[in-house]
Amino acid sequence: MNTTKKSRRKIPSPKDESSSYSRRNVTTRRSRKTFQDKIENYKVCEIRNKRNDVTCDVYHFQCNRAEDSDYVSRLTKIAMKQEHYFYEIFPWKAKCKENWHMFIAMNSGAETSPRSRRRGGITICAWCSVRFEELETRTGERIKAAYIVEVSVRRKREEGAVDENYKGMGIMLLNKIIEYSRTKGILMIYLVPSNESVKGLYKSTPSLQMSEVENTSYLVKSLSTNTDADADAVSLPLMREIITLKREKEREQEEQIYKTGLGELPTRIRDKFIEMIDTETMELDDKIAILGEVQIMVEEEVDEDEIIEELNLLRSNYEL
């Protein structure tokens, strides 16, 4: 007789299975990364507001990397819901283009209410898009430069601001970009201010002190220091020469674009356009803008009489 006892395998009760599943589920939930966790490696520095009582983390994304572009797309959706905090300039509306860099300062709720922290809310403090490139001198020498495409501007109280905790963050972010650019061998930065008020701010702020380029809308700043061996290579006169040359080339391209577009219009509309718009008193930029609107109407097969009537209205708007 076999006296060996058969081993009994314990059948887990529903309660045991439920506990086991619960433990596995908790483990899964704990290992899931938040959006802030995913972009942690993109953090490059911090900036503080004018009162020095709010800190925002600065993240650097390169648009020519697919993963970076995806993160920027997500942050764009967040920024669009916060546009009422900003004035005139919305850098997130421009697509993350090849060779562009996005520097985004954000607050993830560390200084907000506990309820906001639990939601993982992100506040966009400031946003700047930058294009790094090489510009030519008239002698053919190439200079590394950074073009500041757009810098966000927070609304002031008199402009309807409801939150001034992040006042001055745009300038602080620009200063950090200047620091970063220096480490990458960038010798000059340049930009086009959005209005006269912003221009005055960029020229008078001690940390910026940008200079105008005559007969253009550009402001420039040398990033060379007194210790640089090639400090003279990016003097103000040379920067002005570089930007003037750049503008001359842009002007040639714009004139060619305008000439080609005008030639493609239907004969009747082209003749009216030349008569009403293509005059010496109208700036080329305005002519190109009006031509673009007319081209859209032609593509949409709008009636010619209606287009000509619209030309009258467009001319009046641009002459104001």
C-alpha positions in Angstrom: 0.0 0.0 0.0 1.3 3.4 -1.0 1.2 5.5 2.1 2.6 8.6 0.4 0.2 11.5 0.9 -0.8 13.3 -2.2 0.2 17.0 -2.0 -2.6 19.3 -2.1 -2.2 22.4 -4.2 -3.9 25.4 -2.7 -6.5 26.9 -4.9 -6.4 30.6 -4.6 -9.5 32.2 -3.3 -11.1 35.1 -5.2 -9.9 37.3 -2.4 -6.3 36.1 -2.9 -6.5 36.7 -6.6 -7.9 40.1 -6.1 -5.1 41.0 -3.7 -2.5 39.7 -6.1 -4.0 41.7 -9.0 -4.2 44.8 -6.8 -0.5 44.5 -6.0 0.4 44.1 -9.6 -1.8 47.0 -10.6 -0.2 49.3 -8.0 3.2 48.4 -9.3 2.2 49.2 -12.8 0.7 52.6 -11.8 3.8 53.5 -9.8 6.1 52.8 -12.8 4.2 55.0 -15.2 6.0 58.2 -16.0 4.3 61.6 -15.9 4.8 64.1 -18.7 7.2 66.1 -16.4 9.2 62.9 -15.8 9.6 62.3 -19.5 10.9 65.8 -20.2 13.1 66.0 -17.1 16.3 65.4 -19.2 15.5 68.5 -21.3 15.7 70.8 -18.3 18.7 73.2 -18.7 18.3 75.8 -16.0 16.0 77.9 -13.9 14.8 81.5 -14.1 13.1 83.7 -11.5 10.5 86.5 -11.8 11.2 90.2 -11.0 10.1 89.8 -7.4 12.4 86.8 -7.1 9.7 84.7 -5.4 8.6 82.4 -8.3 10.9 79.9 -10.0 10.4 78.4 -13.5 12.3 75.5 -15.0 13.7 76.1 -18.6 13.6 73.2 -21.1 15.4 73.1 -24.4 13.9 71.2 -27.4 15.4 70.8 -30.8 12.8 70.7 -33.6 14.8 68.5 -35.9 14.4 65.6 -33.4 11.0 63.8 -33.7 10.6 63.1 -30.0 11.4 66.8 -29.1 8.8 67.9 -31.7 6.2 65.7 -30.1 6.8 67.2 -26.7 6.6 70.7 -28.1 3.3 69.8 -29.7 1.9 68.8 -26.3 3.2 72.0 -24.7 1.7 74.0 -27.5 -1.8 72.7 -26.6 -1.1 73.8 -23.0 0.1 77.2 -24.1 -2.9 77.8 -26.3 -5.2 77.5 -23.3 -3.1 80.2 -21.5 -2.9 82.7 -24.3 -5.0 85.2 -22.3 -1.9 85.7 -20.0 0.2 86.9 -23.0 0.3 89.9 -25.3 0.5 90.0 -29.1 3.2 87.4 -29.5 2.5 83.6 -29.3 5.6 81.7 -30.3 3.8 78.3 -29.9 1.6 79.1 -32.9 4.6 78.7 -35.3 5.2 75.1 -36.3 8.4 73.5 -34.8 10.5 74.0 -37.9 13.7 72.2 -39.0 16.8 73.7 -37.2 14.6 75.7 -34.8 15.1 75.4 -31.1 12.4 76.0 -28.5 13.3 77.3 -25.0 10.3 76.9 -22.8 10.1 78.1 -19.2 7.4 76.4 -17.2 6.1 76.0 -13.6 4.8 72.5 -12.8 2.9 73.6 -9.8 5.6 73.6 -7.1 4.4 77.1 -5.9 0.7 76.6 -6.5 -2.0 75.0 -4.4 -1.8 71.3 -3.4 -4.9 70.7 -5.5 -3.1 72.1 -8.6 0.0 69.9 -7.8 -2.2 66.8 -7.7 -3.5 67.6 -11.2 0.0 68.0 -12.5 -0.8 71.4 -14.0 1.8 73.2 -16.0 2.0 77.0 -16.3 3.9 78.4 -19.3 6.1 81.2 -17.8 7.8 82.2 -21.1 8.5 80.8 -24.5 11.2 81.6 -27.1 11.9 80.2 -30.5 15.5 80.4 -31.8 17.2 79.6 -35.1 21.0 79.0 -35.0 22.7 79.7 -38.3 25.8 81.1 -40.1 25.7 84.5 -41.7 28.1 85.8 -44.4 30.2 88.9 -44.4 30.9 90.8 -47.6 34.3 89.1 -47.7 32.7 85.6 -47.5 33.6 84.9 -43.9 30.9 83.0 -42.0 29.8 84.1 -38.5 27.8 81.9 -36.2 24.6 83.7 -35.2 21.4 83.1 -33.3 18.2 84.6 -34.7 15.6 85.1 -31.9 12.4 84.3 -33.9 9.9 85.2 -31.2 9.8 85.8 -27.4 6.6 85.7 -25.5 5.5 88.8 -23.6 3.3 88.7 -20.5 0.4 91.1 -20.2 0.8 94.0 -17.8 -2.0 94.9 -15.3 -3.1 97.8 -17.5 -3.4 95.4 -20.4 -5.7 93.1 -18.6 -3.3 90.8 -16.8 -4.8 88.6 -14.2 -1.5 87.1 -13.0 1.7 89.1 -12.7 3.7 86.3 -10.9 5.7 85.7 -14.1 6.4 89.3 -15.0 9.8 89.8 -16.6 10.3 86.1 -17.4 10.7 86.8 -21.2 13.8 88.9 -20.6 15.2 86.4 -18.1 14.7 83.6 -20.6 16.4 85.6 -23.3 19.4 86.1 -21.0 19.7 82.4 -20.5 19.6 81.8 -24.2 22.5 84.3 -24.6 24.4 82.3 -22.0 23.7 79.0 -23.8 24.6 80.5 -27.2 28.0 81.6 -25.9 28.8 78.0 -24.8 28.0 76.9 -28.4 30.4 79.4 -30.0 27.6 81.8 -31.2 29.2 85.3 -31.8 26.0 87.4 -32.3 22.3 87.4 -31.8 19.7 89.4 -33.8 16.0 89.9 -33.8 13.1 92.1 -35.0 11.2 93.6 -32.1 7.4 93.4 -32.4 6.8 97.1 -31.6 8.5 100.3 -30.5 7.9 99.6 -26.8 9.7 96.2 -27.0 12.5 97.8 -29.1 13.1 100.3 -26.3 13.1 97.5 -23.7 15.7 95.5 -25.6 17.9 98.6 -26.1 17.7 99.8 -22.5 17.8 96.6 -20.5 21.4 96.4 -19.0 21.8 92.7 -19.7 20.8 93.1 -23.3 21.7 96.6 -24.6 20.9 95.7 -28.2 21.8 98.1 -31.1 19.8 99.1 -34.2 20.8 98.4 -37.8 20.1 101.5 -39.9 17.4 101.2 -42.6 16.2 97.8 -41.2 14.0 96.6 -38.4 16.7 94.5 -36.8 18.5 94.8 -33.5 21.8 93.1 -32.9 24.1 92.2 -30.0 27.6 90.8 -29.9 28.3 87.8 -27.7 32.0 88.2 -27.7 33.7 89.1 -24.5 36.8 91.2 -23.8 38.8 88.0 -23.4 37.8 86.6 -26.8 40.7 86.5 -29.2 38.4 87.4 -32.1 36.4 90.1 -30.3 37.0 92.5 -33.1 35.4 90.0 -35.6 31.9 90.8 -34.2 32.1 94.5 -33.8 29.0 96.5 -34.1 30.0 97.9 -37.6 30.5 94.3 -38.8 27.2 93.1 -37.4 25.4 96.0 -39.1 27.2 95.1 -42.4 26.2 91.4 -42.0 22.5 92.2 -41.4 22.5 94.8 -44.2 23.9 92.2 -46.6 21.3 89.6 -45.4 18.5 92.1 -45.9 19.7 92.9 -49.4 19.6 89.2 -50.3 16.1 88.9 -48.7 14.9 91.9 -50.7 16.1 90.3 -54.0 14.3 87.1 -53.1 11.1 89.0 -52.2 11.2 91.0 -55.4 11.5 87.7 -57.4 8.7 86.1 -55.5 6.5 89.2 -56.1 7.3 89.3 -59.8 6.6 85.6 -60.3 3.3 85.7 -58.4 2.1 88.8 -60.2 2.8 87.2 -63.6 0.7 84.2 -62.6 -2.5 86.2 -62.0 -5.3 86.2 -64.6 -4.7 89.0 -67.1 -7.6 91.2 -66.0 -6.8 90.9 -62.3 -3.1 91.4 -63.0 -3.8 94.7 -64.9 -6.0 96.0 -62.1 -3.5 94.9 -59.5 -0.7 96.9 -61.3 -3.0 99.9 -61.6 -4.2 99.9 -58.0 -1.4 98.3 -55.9 1.9 98.2 -57.8 2.7 101.8 -57.2 5.8 103.6 -56.0 4.0 104.7 -52.8 3.2 101.1 -51.7 5.9 99.2 -49.7 7.1 95.9 -51.2 6.1 94.1 -48.0 2.5 95.4 -48.3 2.4 94.5 -52.0 3.4 90.9 -51.3 0.9 90.7 -48.5 -2.0 91.9 -50.7 -0.8 89.6 -53.6 -0.9 86.7 -51.2 -4.6 87.4 -50.4 -5.5 87.8 -54.1 -3.7 84.5 -54.9 -5.8 82.7 -52.3 -9.0 84.2 -53.9 -7.9 83.1 -57.3 -7.2 79.6 -56.1 -10.7 79.5 -54.5 -12.1 80.5 -57.9 -13.7 83.7 -56.5 -15.4 85.8 -59.2 -13.1 88.3 -60.9 -15.4 91.2 -60.2 -15.5 90.4 -56.6 -11.7 90.1 -56.4 -11.3 93.5 -58.1 -13.8 95.0 -55.6 -11.7 93.4 -52.8 -8.6 95.0 -54.2 -10.1 98.4 -53.5 -10.8 97.5 -49.9 -7.3 96.0 -49.4 -5.6 99.1 -50.8 -7.6 101.3 -48.4 -6.6 99.1 -45.4 -2.9 99.2 -46.2 -2.9 103.0 -46.9 -4.3 103.8 -43.5 
